[in-house]
């Protein structure tokens, strides 16, 4: 009997993240060995040759779970019939560039890709990685009339993984023992919620009693980790971002164990934690096991947490204002 095929489009396939992500998608680790993965790569014309090189290397891995690879510089072609759209491709932030300049520069990419997606795919789930990923997801969602807004997500899993790694070192535990979620924007305003999080079922703050570290070095390390990696490596995070993208998809595909949650930026329903409706906001999220999810409701928030959530909300509202002319519907 032939195996089911999942079609996955990856934009910016010839980039740094693409170079790690594509191999892991093709290897079968996300969708399982009993599913075939069809990769549909999208690149700019100037990077098509490099994408071909990456595709040659993927072929050379001999992954039995790979159905095939197509490469295109036309979004509608790359998105034809896809089940997953991984929006990785975007322009990097240039020297001296302000965040708002980057938002304005990258916004149009997500207008055209949102429209193309609407025409080319119906049963599709979207993961936005390209920065500023929350607002890029918002733009794509508004321009994609024929796909449910709930299908659009942005990636804050890398922030979650970074936070867990720091907590595990401090507590002397395994990262797998930690339950923690990120609130808000994938930016330096995001809030890793160490107040609601747990280590082996016990509150993080009961295990790590050094509150000054949690509010200080821990928060700073997680919020500024991207910049620290650029300073050390001379390039932005790539393999860790690809790994987080794999985790993001995997978590959405598998039912979240009781009492646990993960970080996923999704459209706010307007009735959760005071976050205005429609903002693509990272919440503690649980998967129903089939790609569908629910935001965890009624977590208690201290005044400290509320303030952090307000700060990141404010930043996302400002970003939405900057791109308001790109938001149709
Ligand atoms: P690279 O510059 O290595 O690759 C980007 C690729 O996108 C290039 O090959 C480029 O040709 C392609 N591209 C640009 N515009 C395109 C378009 N309109 N259609 C298709 N392809 C297009 O960047 P890379 O390191 O791979 O990072 C990609 C994005 O991920 C960046 O925006 C980066 O800021 C973002 N990140 C997001 C993270 C997150 O946690 N959400 C963390 C890592 C990373 O910083």
Boltz pocket constraint, residues with backbone or C-beta under 6 A from the ligand:
constraints:
  - pocket:
      binder: B
      contacts: [[A, 11], [A, 12], [A, 13], [A, 14], [A, 15], [A, 16], [A, 17], [A, 18], [A, 42], [A, 43], [A, 44], [A, 47], [A, 88], [A, 89], [A, 90], [A, 91], [A, 92], [A, 93], [A, 109], [A, 128], [A, 129], [A, 130], [A, 131], [A, 132], [A, 133], [A, 155], [A, 156], [A, 158], [A, 159], [A, 186], [A, 226], [A, 236], [A, 237], [A, 238], [A, 241]]
      max_distance: 6.0
